[in-house]
């Protein structure tokens, strides 16, 4: 799993040099999760509605309706 977030220059240095080994984000309605078909490379990109944890697992809830489908450009 790869989680990508943007960081402002003032936070970037602290987040990458170890002084602040965490990141806090507020969902803004534009955050997405990409689900990639390992056989075809097809991507379903969905807007995240909630992120929580349970028993050491990350639970990402998303809006299926209105998902964005595209081909994997990395593969």
Order of alpha helices (4+ residues) and beta strands (2+ residues): alpha-beta-beta-beta
